[in-house]
């Protein structure tokens, strides 16, 4: 599956622990990447400063579905189900 231009779900739903230009500590889950423009296009696409984790993400029909809202919902669910929960003792 090819990535849908203007989706942006993979730039919003997951947390990214790698530094991103403008976000040196990465980003939290659900936080919009600063490098995502108003058309939901990555400003770092093809740029060597783009985090490897972003370049390694491959669109998949099961995750990305047929529309952008469902993709965001699916990725948000995956992120929350795989998040490490830190509990204070």
C-alpha positions, 0 to 999 in steps of 0.5 A: 500500500502506498501512503495516502498524501495528507493523512498524517496519522503516523505523524500524530498518533505514535510517540517518537523518542528520537529527536526531530528538528524543532522537537529535540526530545521527540514527541508524545503520543497524540501530539502533532509533529512540528514538521507536519504542515497544514496539508498534513505533509511531512516537511522532512520527507527525503531530508536526512534529518528525518528520524529513521523511525519515520522513514521506516514506517510503511503504510499497511492496509490493516493499519491505515485503512481506507481513510484518514480518520480510521488510520488515526484511530487505528494508530492511536489504539496501537500506540495505547496498547503498546505503551509502557506504563510507568507506575510510581511505588 
